[in-house]
Amino acid sequence: MPTVMRFDGLRVVVYPNDHLPGHVHVIGADCEAVFELNCPKGPVTLRESYGFTTWQLRGLAEQLTESLSLLCDAWESIHESD
């Protein structure tokens, strides 16, 4: 599971054998959220969340949207043979 980004003690992960649409998993100590990337123009949208507050999820969505180009490139690179 490649970590494609880190911030605020969280890992942003793309699983190589994962399904479409393009998305990332944001993983913390006792929490996880899945955001669809909506490449190439975004914005990211929350698909599911466990353990994050609504306030945290808004901040995560903003940070992921700011890094959308990097995240879309990572998804494409990891899944290019699919």
Secondary structure as UniProt FT lines:
FT   STRAND          3..7
FT   TURN            8..9
FT   STRAND          10..13
FT   TURN            16..17
FT   STRAND          23..27
FT   STRAND          32..36
FT   TURN            39..41
FT   STRAND          45..50
FT   HELIX           54..66
FT   HELIX           68..78
FT   TURN            79..81
//
